[in-house]
């Protein structure tokens, strides 16, 4: 089990439907897919960057198989709309690791 950072981006090759009804249906499918993943705890946070068209999501503590399922379900809501870049996060706290390193260094330099 791990936490993941998922960078998402609107695909430049995506062609939006001309029909406002179809645009609404696609957006509805995407929102529903995201709501389900948040409700199930697979996605903890999802944000869009200020410039628009891209952003990030943070997952909960999930397996690689669960991550694949999340990306598949969200990606299939509007095929060819989003691309994903995935990074696995370390399990420990970076701040805690740095504090421990600092404490060890302090002890080794203190007479």
Protein Blocks (a to p, Z undefined) as FASTA:
>chain_A
ZZddddddddfkbccdfblklmmmmmmmmmmmmmmmmmnomambdcddfkgoiacddddd
ddfklmmmmmmmmmmmmghkbccddddddfbdfklmmmmmmmmmmmmmpZZ
